[in-house]
């Protein structure tokens, strides 16, 4: 943008994303903002913003994995001849046209756009920056934003998130006295890299094929390949990992009490040190659906 910047605010738990002049004002005919959208220079000469109120699970940001977690949103400008320039924000960084977004408000690929009255599938959309925001858990789904810095509010085109945290939801694994955390990052090429870290506490238990949810739906579910054992000296235990489904990663399969089966059928007994709090992790890299 020329003479423009992104302004993100929360009032009474509702989120507003706007473009303002560099002086912090709404654009006017005498003080316009210019932006390249789809290869053409467009002019913004009046106030332009989008507000999404609390009470909706926008972009699935209030899910069990993401509620209360700071998320990176990408700010977009779009254009069609009837509506003119529009503004929106989405969790995905790779959209180039309106059809790349979901129109379902609770979908992870939804884009909150100022107006879609005359939107068509081929309307151009360009990323203009990135900002951080959080949606609370529960039906209230209230918005909050951090104190903005040059790290969590980016005033230029950018097509990847920071390394963000999420809450993996385990299957066939009882956390007990153990711990469980997850991180992820997304790039413009639709790639997602996910890591989950867990410690097996004295009252933790595994009752079957253990897997962890991921914060985005993936398109590719590769065949389970590779082999390895769970018993490794040191504080970190890398486990054989593959996609269990489009929304989960799986690291180990319980063949019998105390024994894991890897993807190629090899088995490994749970080492006694699993009860001492040493950290284990699963990793997956894939493409978004």
C-alpha positions as CSV (number, residue, x, y, z in Angstrom):
1,X,0.0,0.0,0.0
2,X,0.9,3.6,-0.5
3,X,-0.1,6.0,2.3
4,X,-1.8,3.1,4.1
5,X,-1.4,0.8,7.1
6,X,-3.4,-1.9,8.9
7,X,-5.2,-0.9,12.1
8,X,-6.5,-3.7,14.4
9,X,-8.7,-2.9,17.4
10,X,-11.0,-4.7,19.8
11,X,-14.1,-2.9,21.3
12,X,-16.6,-4.7,23.6
13,X,-15.0,-8.0,22.6
14,X,-15.5,-7.4,18.8
15,X,-12.6,-7.3,16.4
16,X,-12.2,-4.6,13.7
17,X,-9.6,-4.6,11.0
18,X,-9.3,-1.4,8.9
19,X,-6.9,0.4,6.6
20,X,-6.0,3.9,7.7
21,X,-3.7,6.5,6.2
22,X,-0.2,6.8,7.5
23,X,-1.5,9.7,9.7
24,X,-4.0,7.3,11.2
25,X,-7.2,8.6,9.6
26,X,-9.8,7.2,7.2
27,X,-8.9,7.7,3.6
28,X,-10.6,10.5,1.7
29,X,-10.7,11.8,-1.8
30,X,-8.0,14.4,-0.8
31,X,-6.0,11.9,1.2
32,X,-6.4,8.5,-0.5
33,X,-4.7,5.2,0.0
34,X,-3.3,3.3,-3.1
35,X,-2.9,-0.4,-3.4
36,X,-1.9,-2.9,-6.1
37,X,-4.6,-5.6,-6.4
38,X,-4.3,-8.2,-9.1
39,X,-1.8,-6.2,-11.0
40,X,-3.8,-2.9,-11.1
41,X,-3.5,0.2,-9.0
42,X,-6.6,0.8,-6.9
43,X,-7.6,3.8,-4.9
44,X,-9.2,3.8,-1.5
45,X,-10.9,7.2,-0.8
46,X,-13.2,6.4,2.1
47,X,-13.3,4.5,5.3
48,X,-12.7,0.8,4.8
49,X,-13.0,-1.8,7.6
50,X,-14.5,-5.2,8.6
51,X,-15.8,-6.1,12.0
52,X,-16.5,-9.6,13.4
53,X,-18.5,-9.7,16.6
54,X,-17.9,-12.0,19.5
55,X,-20.2,-15.1,19.8
56,X,-19.1,-17.0,16.7
57,X,-16.3,-19.5,16.2
58,X,-14.7,-17.5,13.4
59,X,-12.3,-19.5,11.3
60,X,-12.5,-22.3,13.8
61,X,-10.2,-20.3,16.0
62,X,-12.3,-21.2,19.1
63,X,-11.7,-24.9,18.6
64,X,-10.3,-27.2,21.3
65,X,-6.9,-26.9,19.6
66,X,-6.8,-23.1,19.2
67,X,-9.2,-21.4,21.7
68,X,-7.2,-18.9,23.9
69,X,-4.2,-19.3,21.6
70,X,-2.7,-16.4,19.7
71,X,-3.2,-16.9,16.0
72,X,-1.7,-15.1,13.0
73,X,-4.2,-13.7,10.6
74,X,-3.5,-12.4,7.2
75,X,-5.0,-9.1,6.1
76,X,-6.2,-9.0,2.5
77,X,-7.4,-6.3,0.0
78,X,-9.7,-7.5,-2.8
79,X,-11.5,-5.8,-5.7
80,X,-14.5,-6.1,-8.0
81,X,-15.9,-3.5,-10.2
82,X,-19.2,-3.2,-8.3
83,X,-18.1,-3.2,-4.7
84,X,-14.7,-1.6,-5.3
85,X,-11.9,-2.3,-2.9
86,X,-12.7,-4.7,0.0
87,X,-10.8,-5.7,3.1
88,X,-10.7,-9.1,4.8
89,X,-8.7,-11.3,7.1
90,X,-8.1,-15.0,7.1
91,X,-5.9,-17.7,8.7
92,X,-4.6,-18.8,5.3
93,X,-1.8,-16.9,3.6
94,X,-2.0,-18.2,0.0
95,X,-5.3,-16.9,-1.4
96,X,-5.1,-15.1,-4.7
97,X,-8.9,-14.9,-5.5
98,X,-12.2,-15.1,-3.7
99,X,-12.7,-18.8,-4.5
100,X,-9.7,-19.7,-2.5
101,X,-11.6,-18.9,0.7
102,X,-14.4,-20.8,2.4
103,X,-17.7,-18.9,2.8
104,X,-18.5,-20.9,6.0
105,X,-17.8,-18.6,9.0
106,X,-16.5,-21.5,11.2
107,X,-14.3,-23.0,8.5
108,X,-10.5,-22.7,9.0
109,X,-10.2,-21.2,5.5
110,X,-12.9,-18.5,6.0
111,X,-12.1,-14.9,5.2
112,X,-14.0,-12.2,7.0
113,X,-14.6,-9.6,4.2
114,X,-16.1,-6.1,4.4
115,X,-18.6,-6.9,1.7
116,X,-19.3,-9.9,-0.6
117,X,-22.6,-8.6,-2.0
118,X,-21.3,-8.8,-5.6
119,X,-18.3,-11.1,-5.0
120,X,-17.4,-13.5,-7.8
121,X,-15.0,-16.5,-7.7
122,X,-12.3,-14.7,-9.8
123,X,-12.2,-11.5,-7.7
124,X,-8.5,-10.8,-7.0
125,X,-7.2,-10.8,-3.4
126,X,-3.8,-9.8,-2.2
127,X,-2.1,-10.2,1.2
128,X,-1.1,-6.8,2.6
129,X,0.1,-7.8,6.1
130,X,-0.4,-10.0,9.1
131,X,-1.6,-9.5,12.7
132,X,-2.2,-11.5,15.8
133,X,-5.5,-12.1,17.6
134,X,-7.1,-14.5,20.0
135,X,-10.6,-16.0,20.3
136,X,-11.7,-17.2,23.7
137,X,-13.1,-20.7,24.5
138,X,-16.8,-21.4,25.0
139,X,-19.9,-20.0,23.4
140,X,-18.8,-16.4,24.2
141,X,-16.0,-16.5,21.6
142,X,-14.7,-13.1,22.6
143,X,-11.8,-11.4,20.7
144,X,-8.6,-10.0,22.2
145,X,-5.4,-8.7,20.7
146,X,-1.9,-8.3,22.2
147,X,0.1,-5.1,22.4
148,X,1.2,-4.8,18.8
149,X,4.9,-4.8,17.9
150,X,6.9,-5.2,14.7
151,X,6.7,-9.0,15.3
152,X,2.9,-9.5,15.7
153,X,1.7,-6.8,13.4
154,X,3.4,-6.8,10.0
155,X,2.7,-3.9,7.7
156,X,3.8,-5.5,4.4
157,X,2.9,-8.6,2.3
158,X,4.0,-11.7,4.2
159,X,3.0,-15.3,3.5
160,X,3.9,-17.3,6.5
161,X,3.0,-17.5,10.2
162,X,5.3,-17.4,13.1
163,X,5.9,-20.6,15.0
164,X,2.6,-20.7,16.9
165,X,1.3,-22.9,19.8
166,X,-1.8,-25.0,19.9
167,X,-3.4,-27.7,22.2
168,X,-3.1,-31.1,20.6
169,X,-6.1,-33.4,21.4
170,X,-4.9,-36.9,22.0
171,X,-6.6,-40.2,21.2
172,X,-5.8,-43.3,23.3
173,X,-3.5,-41.4,25.5
174,X,-4.3,-40.3,29.1
175,X,-2.3,-37.4,30.0
176,X,-2.4,-37.8,33.8
177,X,0.7,-36.3,35.4
178,X,2.3,-35.9,32.0
179,X,2.4,-32.8,29.8
180,X,1.3,-32.1,26.2
181,X,2.0,-29.1,24.0
182,X,2.1,-28.5,20.2
183,X,3.5,-26.0,17.7
184,X,2.8,-25.3,14.1
185,X,3.7,-23.0,11.2
186,X,2.0,-22.4,7.8
187,X,3.6,-21.0,4.6
188,X,2.3,-19.7,1.3
189,X,2.9,-23.0,-0.5
190,X,0.2,-24.5,1.7
191,X,2.8,-26.3,3.7
192,X,2.2,-26.9,7.4
193,X,4.8,-28.1,9.9
194,X,3.5,-29.5,13.2
195,X,5.3,-30.7,16.3
196,X,3.7,-32.2,19.4
197,X,5.7,-32.7,22.6
198,X,4.6,-34.9,25.5
199,X,6.0,-36.2,28.7
200,X,4.9,-39.6,29.9
201,X,4.1,-39.1,33.6
202,X,3.8,-41.7,36.4
203,X,0.0,-41.8,35.9
204,X,-0.1,-41.4,32.1
205,X,-1.3,-44.3,30.0
206,X,-1.6,-45.4,26.4
207,X,-4.5,-47.7,25.5
208,X,-4.2,-48.1,21.7
209,X,-3.1,-46.4,18.6
210,X,-1.9,-43.0,20.0
211,X,-2.5,-39.9,17.7
212,X,-2.7,-36.2,18.2
213,X,-5.0,-33.7,16.4
214,X,-3.4,-30.9,14.3
215,X,-4.7,-27.3,13.9
216,X,-5.5,-27.5,10.1
217,X,-6.9,-30.1,7.7
218,X,-4.3,-31.7,5.4
219,X,-4.8,-32.8,1.9
220,X,-2.3,-35.6,1.7
221,X,-2.3,-38.7,3.9
222,X,0.9,-40.6,3.0
223,X,1.3,-44.3,3.5
224,X,3.0,-45.2,6.7
225,X,6.6,-45.7,6.0
226,X,9.8,-46.0,8.0
227,X,10.7,-47.7,11.2
228,X,12.4,-47.0,14.5
229,X,12.3,-47.7,18.2
230,X,11.0,-45.7,21.0
231,X,13.9,-46.4,23.3
232,X,16.6,-43.7,22.7
233,X,19.2,-42.5,25.2
234,X,18.9,-38.9,26.3
235,X,16.1,-36.5,27.1
236,X,14.3,-36.5,23.7
237,X,12.6,-39.4,22.1
238,X,11.9,-39.0,18.4
239,X,9.0,-41.4,17.4
240,X,8.2,-42.8,14.0
241,X,5.5,-40.5,12.7
242,X,2.9,-40.5,9.9
243,X,-0.5,-38.9,9.2
244,X,-3.2,-41.0,10.8
245,X,-5.9,-39.0,8.9
246,X,-6.3,-35.6,7.4
247,X,-6.6,-34.1,10.9
248,X,-4.3,-36.2,13.0
249,X,-0.7,-37.4,13.3
250,X,0.1,-40.8,14.7
251,X,3.4,-41.8,16.1
252,X,3.2,-45.3,17.7
253,X,0.8,-48.2,17.7
254,X,0.3,-50.2,20.8
255,X,0.6,-53.9,19.9
256,X,0.3,-55.3,23.4
257,X,0.8,-54.0,26.9
258,X,4.1,-52.1,27.1
259,X,5.0,-52.8,23.4
260,X,4.7,-50.5,20.4
261,X,4.6,-51.4,16.8
262,X,6.2,-49.1,14.3
263,X,4.9,-48.4,10.7
264,X,7.0,-51.3,9.3
265,X,5.9,-53.7,12.0
266,X,8.9,-53.6,14.2
267,X,8.2,-53.6,17.9
268,X,9.8,-51.8,20.8
269,X,9.1,-52.0,24.5
270,X,8.4,-48.8,26.4
271,X,11.6,-47.9,28.3
272,X,11.3,-47.6,32.0
273,X,12.5,-44.0,31.7
274,X,9.2,-43.1,30.2
275,X,8.0,-42.4,33.7
276,X,10.7,-39.9,34.5
277,X,9.2,-37.0,32.5
278,X,11.6,-37.1,29.6
279,X,10.1,-35.4,26.5
280,X,8.9,-37.3,23.5
281,X,7.8,-35.6,20.2
282,X,5.9,-36.3,17.0
283,X,6.5,-34.2,13.8
284,X,4.6,-34.0,10.6
285,X,5.0,-31.9,7.5
286,X,2.2,-31.8,4.9
287,X,0.0,-29.7,2.6
288,X,-3.2,-28.0,3.6
289,X,-6.4,-29.3,2.1
